[in-house]
Amino acid sequence: MDFGSKLKSIRKLNNLSQEQMADLLFTTQGNYSQYENNNRVPSLDLLKRLIDQFDLDANWLLSGSTEQVVNLMITVLAISYL
């Protein structure tokens, strides 16, 4: 799974629009869209905000692993049934 796909999965799992996600990360919706489409590389500051905001593992975010997305989906589903 590429970076843009992971970013989109995180956004969708949190029921956020691109504009809402951009606001959380202190960027514009246009820039955010380019990150999801792998047309732009985020700054280190943006990556740190993303990792902190969603409690992500940096190695997972920057690698090809999909395990954390699956775990995040399970957590979101469990919370939604509480």
Beta strands, then each sheet from edge to edge (+ up, - down):
end
